């Protein structure tokens, strides 16, 4: 994008209505040129625009700044705005190599990083406006080895700022910001030594709006329990907290912050696993951290202390009464059984077969099953098909029903015992992909369309025949309609295409109706996502009106019931 596009986008980024005359003035163009400029915006931004009575606005705010806005919130930092750059950390590192003192409090905001990186050398990417990414330098009169707890101090400053804004964030050792099991942001610190001083280049990335292409993530806008802040307000408060804590850290180290860090640590007192390259190195209970930022872990062999290095931390939560660390998860649908193996909070490949041919399930059990493996499932298939599944497995299956409440979600179904367990576990699984209110649509033998609020109320939903059942009903109950199904068209001109289009319109219309009801229920200014699962999910997503797709976040998630079961058995 060119400078004029960035000026226009920055002016609209707060999500408030702006008159086209004012926008044109800010962008330095004529009002009639605005539409042409907008057509050259990235696709994920282009669809956010709404126009009415000479006013433009974006349907959601973005983390995009102007030079004037950045200067106003930078406080004691010297700020530079780069629209596109390989990495904000690289920009500050280059400044530190030229002059370590000049890099102190030098702040660099980058809207689009082409070679962003995260911890352990991982590549890092976000779409323009979705993530607040910035780096700054800080010069310490300390050796590099004395800065082991710096990332913890930075995390605590970010946590303090976010909590002031109504975001219930916690810290995950050593450098993640989380809301429950969903990642909100991360910290990357790189250091260099010169002239008797250590320059720390501190990079911070926070999801400002929910990243559409990232799983197990949340955002400031989605998680905020009060009026969500603008990107400028968020940055200003972050910089103030960072300035205060790092100034004290430079003099006194991490000791003054130990108690506050442990109070904000999500895993304090919890059972965890420490992994390296996917292999479990240690298991135990988190006792806290040291003044050097080292994790204190109570293990079966006594207390052990672990420095960060290349280690990843995972919660090791087991539901009451469970001792298994490996699971076979079963999704017993009306027509097919799906299954997946779960270990250390992850699932492998999902397999499936019709009930008449479950030989592969038995072979998988003989190969992967055995002692220590618990079998947990959701089933709507009936007792006869459950028995066929049990024949293949030499261990008891725990078929889970719908529940009055679980994992922070309350079931408003009048009689949970008659509520399909697949619908319930779809709702539980949906929380891995959206923290917003959402409409959860399962496109299988039947189509179910359920409503879940952002504060965890499952409101119920509707059931309608799936595509195959609709076709069967038409063939059996109407004359001359027992024919092949054609393709979906806006204005079908053959009977086969009319059948296909009518069935699809019925499903899409039901989805849009439920979306509208839920949006009205929770308040029209809140976001409502749509999560589609099942064999017909992709077809439905393709057939939804383009305006609806642009206005809303539509996700296709295969095997959503399996993800719900994974959450239930206590894996992260």
C-alpha positions in Angstrom: 0.0 0.0 0.0 1.1 3.6 -0.6 1.2 6.4 2.0 -2.2 7.7 1.0 -3.8 4.3 1.8 -2.2 4.2 5.2 -3.4 7.7 6.0 -7.0 6.8 5.0 -6.9 3.5 7.0 -5.4 5.2 10.1 -8.3 7.7 10.1 -10.9 5.0 9.9 -9.1 2.6 12.3 -11.1 3.5 15.4 -14.3 2.2 13.9 -16.2 5.5 14.3 -18.1 7.1 11.4 -16.2 9.7 9.4 -17.6 12.0 6.7 -16.0 11.5 3.3 -15.0 15.2 3.1 -13.0 14.9 6.3 -11.5 11.6 5.1 -10.5 13.1 1.8 -8.8 16.0 3.6 -6.8 13.7 5.8 -5.8 11.5 2.8 -5.0 14.5 0.6 -7.3 13.5 -2.2 -10.7 14.5 -3.6 -13.8 12.8 -2.1 -14.6 11.1 -5.5 -11.2 9.4 -5.4 -11.8 7.6 -2.1 -13.6 4.6 -3.6 -10.7 4.0 -6.0 -8.3 4.1 -3.1 -10.4 1.7 -1.0 -10.5 -0.9 -3.8 -6.7 -1.2 -3.4 -6.9 -2.1 0.3 -6.1 -5.7 1.3 -9.1 -8.0 0.9 -9.6 -8.7 4.7 -9.8 -4.9 5.3 -11.8 -4.0 2.1 -14.8 -5.9 3.3 -15.0 -4.1 6.7 -16.2 -0.8 5.1 -19.7 0.4 5.5 -21.1 3.6 3.8 -24.2 5.5 4.7 -25.3 9.1 4.0 -21.8 10.3 3.2 -20.2 8.7 6.2 -17.7 5.8 6.2 -16.9 3.5 9.0 -15.2 0.1 9.7 -17.3 -2.6 11.3 -14.4 -3.4 13.7 -11.5 -1.3 14.8 -7.9 -2.0 13.7 -4.5 -1.5 15.2 -3.3 1.1 12.6 -1.7 4.4 13.6 -0.9 7.8 12.1 2.3 9.6 13.0 0.3 12.2 14.9 -1.5 9.6 16.9 1.6 7.7 17.8 3.4 10.9 18.9 0.5 11.7 21.2 0.6 8.4 23.1 4.4 7.6 23.1 5.0 9.4 26.4 8.7 9.1 27.3 9.6 7.0 24.2 10.9 8.3 20.9 8.5 6.8 18.4 8.9 5.8 14.8 6.2 4.4 12.6 7.1 2.0 9.8 4.2 0.7 7.7 6.1 -2.2 6.2 9.4 -3.7 7.5 10.9 -7.1 7.9 10.8 -7.0 11.7 10.3 -4.3 14.4 13.0 -6.1 16.5 15.4 -5.8 13.6 14.8 -2.1 13.3 15.6 -1.5 17.0 18.6 -3.9 16.9 20.1 -1.9 14.0 19.7 1.3 16.0 21.4 -0.4 19.0 24.3 -1.5 16.9 24.9 2.1 15.8 24.5 3.6 19.3 23.4 1.7 22.3 22.4 4.8 24.2 20.3 6.2 21.3 18.4 2.9 21.2 17.3 3.4 24.8 13.5 4.1 24.7 13.5 4.1 20.9 10.0 2.7 20.0 9.3 1.2 16.6 5.7 0.4 15.5 5.4 -1.8 12.4 2.0 -2.3 10.7 3.1 -5.1 8.4 6.1 -7.3 9.3 7.3 -9.4 6.3 9.8 -11.5 8.3 8.4 -11.4 11.9 9.7 -14.0 14.3 8.7 -15.4 17.7 10.3 -17.4 20.4 12.6 -20.4 19.5 13.1 -19.0 16.0 9.5 -19.6 14.9 8.2 -17.4 12.1 5.4 -15.0 13.1 2.8 -13.4 10.8 -0.3 -11.3 11.3 -2.6 -9.5 8.9 -2.6 -5.8 8.8 -4.6 -4.3 11.7 -5.3 -7.5 13.6 -2.2 -7.3 15.9 -0.5 -4.5 17.8 3.2 -5.2 17.2 6.0 -3.0 18.4 9.5 -3.1 19.7 11.6 -0.8 21.8 15.1 -0.6 23.2 16.2 -0.4 26.8 19.8 0.0 28.0 20.8 -1.6 31.3 23.9 -1.2 33.4 23.9 -5.0 33.9 25.4 -8.1 32.3 23.2 -10.1 30.0 23.2 -13.0 32.5 21.5 -10.7 35.0 18.5 -10.1 32.7 17.0 -13.6 32.9 13.7 -12.4 34.4 13.3 -9.5 32.0 10.6 -11.2 29.9 8.7 -11.9 33.1 8.9 -8.3 34.2 7.7 -7.2 30.7 4.9 -9.7 30.8 3.8 -8.4 34.2 3.7 -4.8 32.9 1.6 -5.9 29.9 -0.7 -7.9 32.3 -1.2 -4.8 34.6 -2.0 -2.6 31.6 -4.5 -5.1 30.1 -6.3 -5.7 33.4 -6.7 -1.9 33.9 -8.6 -2.0 30.5 -10.9 -4.8 31.6 -9.1 -7.8 29.9 -8.9 -10.8 32.4 -5.4 -11.8 31.2 -2.9 -14.1 33.0 0.7 -14.9 32.5 2.0 -18.2 31.2 5.7 -18.8 31.9 8.0 -17.6 30.5 6.6 -15.1 28.0 3.0 -15.6 27.0 -0.1 -13.6 27.8 -3.2 -15.8 27.9 -6.9 -15.8 28.7 -7.6 -19.3 29.9 -6.0 -21.6 27.3 -6.2 -19.0 24.5 -3.2 -17.0 23.6 -3.5 -13.2 23.6 0.1 -12.2 23.0 3.7 -12.9 23.4 7.1 -11.3 24.1 10.4 -11.7 22.3 13.6 -10.3 23.9 17.0 -10.1 22.2 20.1 -8.6 23.8 23.5 -7.3 22.7 26.5 -6.0 24.7 28.5 -2.9 23.9 30.4 -0.2 25.8 29.8 -1.8 29.2 26.0 -1.8 28.8 23.4 -4.3 27.7 20.8 -3.3 25.2 17.6 -5.3 25.4 15.4 -5.2 22.3 11.9 -6.0 23.6 9.3 -7.1 21.0 5.6 -7.4 22.0 2.8 -8.7 19.9 -0.9 -8.5 21.1 -3.9 -9.7 19.2 -6.0 -6.6 18.9 -8.9 -8.2 17.1 -9.4 -11.9 16.8 -7.0 -13.4 14.2 -9.1 -15.2 11.6 -6.5 -17.7 10.7 -5.1 -18.6 14.2 -6.5 -21.3 16.4 -6.6 -21.2 20.2 -6.3 -17.4 20.2 -8.2 -14.5 21.7 -7.9 -10.8 21.4 -8.1 -7.6 23.4 -11.4 -6.7 21.6 -12.9 -10.2 22.2 -11.8 -10.7 25.8 -12.4 -7.2 27.2 -15.1 -7.2 29.8 -15.7 -3.5 29.6 -15.7 -1.0 26.7 -12.9 -2.3 24.5 -10.0 0.2 24.1 -8.8 1.8 20.9 -5.4 0.8 19.7 -4.0 4.2 20.7 -5.4 3.9 24.3 -4.1 0.4 24.6 -0.6 1.4 23.4 -0.5 4.5 25.7 -1.3 2.5 28.8 1.1 -0.3 27.9 4.0 2.1 27.5 3.2 3.8 30.8 3.3 0.4 32.7 6.4 -0.7 30.8 8.2 2.5 31.6 7.4 2.2 35.3 8.3 -1.5 35.8 11.5 -1.4 33.7 12.8 1.7 35.4 12.5 -0.2 38.8 13.8 -3.4 37.3 16.9 -1.6 36.1 17.7 -0.7 39.7 16.3 -3.5 41.9 16.0 -6.4 39.5 12.9 -8.8 39.6 12.7 -9.3 43.4 10.1 -6.5 44.0 7.8 -8.1 41.4 7.9 -11.8 42.5 4.7 -11.8 44.4 2.8 -9.9 41.8 4.1 -12.2 39.0 3.1 -15.3 40.9 -0.4 -13.9 41.6 -0.9 -13.3 37.9 0.6 -16.7 36.8 -2.1 -18.9 35.4 -0.2 -22.1 36.4 0.7 -21.2 39.9 0.1 -24.3 42.0 -1.1 -26.2 38.9 0.2 -29.5 37.5 2.2 -29.0 34.3 4.4 -30.8 31.8 7.6 -29.3 30.4 8.3 -30.3 26.8 11.3 -30.1 24.5 10.6 -30.9 20.8 7.3 -32.5 21.8 8.9 -34.8 24.4 8.0 -34.5 28.1 11.1 -33.6 30.1 9.5 -33.0 33.5 6.1 -33.1 35.2 5.2 -31.5 38.5 3.5 -28.7 40.3 4.5 -25.1 39.8 5.8 -23.6 43.0 6.7 -20.2 41.5 9.7 -18.5 40.0 13.1 -17.2 41.3 14.5 -13.7 41.1 16.3 -14.8 37.9 13.1 -15.9 36.2 13.7 -19.6 36.7 10.7 -21.9 37.1 10.4 -23.7 40.4 8.8 -27.1 39.9 7.9 -29.7 42.6 8.4 -33.1 41.0 8.3 -36.7 42.3 12.1 -36.4 42.9 11.9 -33.1 44.7 12.1 -29.4 43.7 13.7 -28.8 40.3 14.5 -25.4 38.7 14.1 -24.9 35.0 15.4 -22.0 32.9 13.5 -21.1 29.8 15.7 -22.1 26.9 13.8 -24.2 24.3 11.3 -25.5 26.8 7.5 -25.3 26.4 5.0 -25.5 29.3 1.7 -27.2 29.1 -1.0 -27.6 31.7 -1.7 -31.1 32.8 -5.3 -30.8 34.0 -7.2 -34.1 34.5 -10.9 -34.1 35.3 -11.9 -35.5 38.7 -11.5 -39.3 38.8 -9.3 -39.5 35.7 -5.8 -40.9 35.7 -5.4 -41.5 32.0 -2.9 -39.5 29.9 -4.0 -41.0 26.6 -7.5 -41.1 25.2 -9.4 -42.6 22.3 -12.1 -40.0 21.4 -15.2 -41.2 19.6 -17.8 -39.2 17.7 -20.8 -41.5 17.0 -22.8 -39.7 14.4 -26.0 -41.0 12.8 -24.3 -42.5 9.7 -20.6 -42.8 10.6 -18.2 -43.1 13.5 -15.2 -40.9 13.8 -12.3 -41.5 16.2 -9.0 -39.9 17.2 -6.2 -40.5 19.6 -5.3 -37.8 22.1 -2.1 -37.3 24.1 -0.6 -34.3 25.8 -3.5 -32.1 24.8 -3.2 -32.9 21.1 -5.1 -35.1 18.7 -3.6 -37.1 15.8 -5.3 -37.9 12.5 -9.1 -38.3 12.7 -10.3 -41.5 11.2 -13.9 -42.5 10.2 -16.0 -45.4 8.9 -19.6 -46.5 8.5 -20.9 -48.7 11.3 -21.1 -51.7 9.0 -17.3 -51.7 8.6 -15.5 -50.8 11.8 -12.6 -53.2 11.2 -10.1 -50.3 11.1 -11.2 -49.1 14.5 -10.4 -52.6 16.0 -7.0 -52.6 14.2 -6.2 -49.2 15.5 -7.0 -50.3 19.1 -4.8 -53.3 18.9 -2.0 -51.2 17.6 -2.3 -48.0 19.8 -4.6 -49.0 22.7 -4.0 -50.9 25.9 -3.5 -50.0 29.6 -3.7 -46.3 30.4 -5.9 -45.4 27.5 -9.4 -44.2 28.4 -12.1 -44.3 25.8 -14.5 -41.3 25.8 -17.2 -40.6 23.3 -20.3 -38.7 22.2 -23.0 -40.6 20.4 -26.4 -39.9 18.8 -26.3 -43.2 16.8 -28.4 -45.4 19.1 -27.7 -48.5 21.2 -27.3 -50.9 18.3 -24.5 -48.9 16.7 -22.9 -48.3 20.0 -22.7 -52.1 20.5 -20.9 -52.4 17.1 -18.3 -49.9 18.3 -17.9 -51.8 21.6 -17.3 -55.1 19.8 -14.1 -53.6 18.3 -12.6 -52.3 21.6 -11.3 -54.3 24.5 -12.1 -51.6 27.1 -15.1 -49.9 28.5 -16.4 -46.8 26.6 -17.6 -43.8 28.6 -20.4 -42.3 26.4 -20.9 -38.7 27.6 -24.3 -37.1 27.6 -25.2 -33.4 27.4 -24.6 -31.7 30.7 -26.2 -28.8 32.7 -22.9 -27.0 32.6 -19.2 -27.7 31.7 -16.0 -25.7 31.0 -17.7 -22.4 31.8 -20.7 -23.0 29.5 -24.2 -23.2 31.0 -26.7 -25.4 29.1 -30.2 -23.7 28.9 -31.8 -26.7 27.4 -34.9 -27.4 29.5 -34.0 -31.1 29.8 -30.3 -31.8 29.1 -31.0 -35.5 29.0 -32.9 -35.2 25.7 -30.3 -32.8 24.2 -28.1 -34.4 21.6 -24.6 -34.8 23.0 -23.1 -33.9 19.6 -24.7 -30.5 19.8 -23.3 -30.0 23.4 -19.7 -31.1 22.5 -19.9 -28.9 19.3 -20.6 -26.0 21.7 -17.7 -26.9 24.0 -15.4 -27.4 21.0 -16.4 -24.0 19.5 -14.6 -22.2 22.4 -11.3 -23.3 20.9 -12.0 -21.2 17.8 -14.0 -18.3 19.1 -14.5 -16.4 22.4 -17.2 -14.3 20.8 -20.9 -15.2 20.7 -21.3 -17.7 17.9 -23.8 -19.7 15.9 -22.6 -23.3 15.7 -23.8 -25.2 12.6 -23.4 -28.9 12.1 -24.2 -30.1 8.6 -24.6 -33.9 8.7 -27.5 -36.3 8.4 -29.4 -33.5 10.2 -28.5 -29.9 10.3 -28.3 -28.3 13.8 -28.0 -24.6 14.3 -27.2 -23.6 17.9 -26.6 -20.3 19.7 -23.8 -19.6 22.2 -23.3 -16.2 23.9 -20.0 -14.6 24.6 -20.5 -15.0 28.3 -20.9 -18.8 28.0 -24.7 -19.4 27.8 -25.8 -22.1 25.4 -29.2 -20.9 24.5 -30.4 -23.9 22.4 -31.1 -24.0 18.7 -32.9 -25.6 15.8 -32.8 -28.9 14.0 -33.7 -29.5 10.4 -33.2 -32.3 7.8 -29.9 -32.5 6.2 -29.5 -32.3 2.4 -29.9 -36.1 1.9 -33.0 -36.3 4.1 -34.6 -33.3 2.3 -34.0 -35.0 -1.1 -35.5 -38.3 0.2 -38.6 -36.4 1.5 -39.1 -34.7 -1.8 -38.7 -37.9 -3.7 -41.1 -39.8 -1.6 -43.8 -37.2 -1.0 -44.0 -35.2 -4.3 -44.6 -36.3 -7.8 -42.0 -35.9 -10.5 -39.2 -34.8 -8.1 -37.4 -38.1 -7.7 -34.5 -37.0 -9.8 -30.8 -36.2 -9.4 -29.9 -33.0 -7.5 -28.3 -30.3 -9.6 -26.2 -27.3 -8.7 -27.0 -24.2 -6.6 -27.8 -21.1 -8.6 -29.2 -17.7 -7.6 -32.0 -18.1 -10.1 -32.2 -21.8 -11.0 -33.9 -22.6 -14.4 -34.1 -26.4 -14.2 -35.9 -28.6 -11.7 -32.7 -30.4 -10.6 -31.0 -27.1 -9.9 -34.1 -25.7 -8.2 -34.0 -28.7 -5.8 -30.4 -28.1 -5.0 -30.9 -24.3 -4.6 -34.0 -24.7 -2.5 -32.3 -27.1 0.0 -29.3 -24.8 0.3 -31.5 -21.7 0.7 -33.3 -23.4 3.5 -30.1 -24.1 5.4 -28.5 -20.7 4.7 -31.7 -18.9 5.6 -31.9 -20.7 8.9 -28.2 -19.8 9.7 -28.8 -16.2 8.9 -32.0 -16.1 11.0 -30.3 -17.6 14.0 -27.4 -15.2 13.6 -29.8 -12.2 13.6 -31.6 -13.5 16.7 -28.4 -14.0 18.6 -27.1 -10.6 17.7 -30.3 -9.0 18.9 -30.2 -11.1 22.1 -26.7 -10.0 23.1 -26.8 -6.5 21.8 -26.3 -5.4 18.2 -22.9 -3.9 18.7 -21.3 -7.2 19.8 -19.7 -9.7 17.4 -21.4 -13.0 16.5 -19.2 -15.5 14.7 -20.4 -18.5 12.7 -18.7 -21.9 13.1 -19.5 -24.6 10.5 -18.7 -28.3 10.9 -19.8 -31.5 9.2 -19.7 -32.9 5.6 -21.8 -30.1 4.2 -20.0 -27.2 5.9 -17.9 -26.0 2.9 -21.0 -26.0 0.6 -22.9 -23.9 3.1 -20.1 -21.4 3.6 -19.8 -21.0 -0.2 -23.5 -20.4 -0.6 -23.9 -17.8 2.2 -24.5 -14.3 0.8 -21.3 -12.4 0.1 -22.4 -9.4 2.2 -23.0 -11.8 5.2 -19.6 -13.4 4.8 -17.8 -10.0 4.7 -19.7 -8.7 7.7 -18.9 -11.8 9.9 -16.2 -14.2 10.8 -17.1 -17.6 9.2 -15.0 -20.5 10.3 -15.1 -24.1 8.9 -13.9 -26.5 11.6 -13.7 -30.2 10.8 -14.4 -32.7 13.7 -15.8 -30.1 16.1 -17.2 -32.8 18.4 -13.7 -34.3 18.8 -12.4 -30.9 19.9 -15.2 -30.6 22.4 -14.3 -34.0 23.8 -10.6 -33.0 23.9 -11.5 -30.0 26.0 -13.6 -32.1 28.3 -11.0 -34.7 29.1 -8.9 -31.9 30.4 -6.2 -31.7 27.7 -5.0 -28.2 26.8 
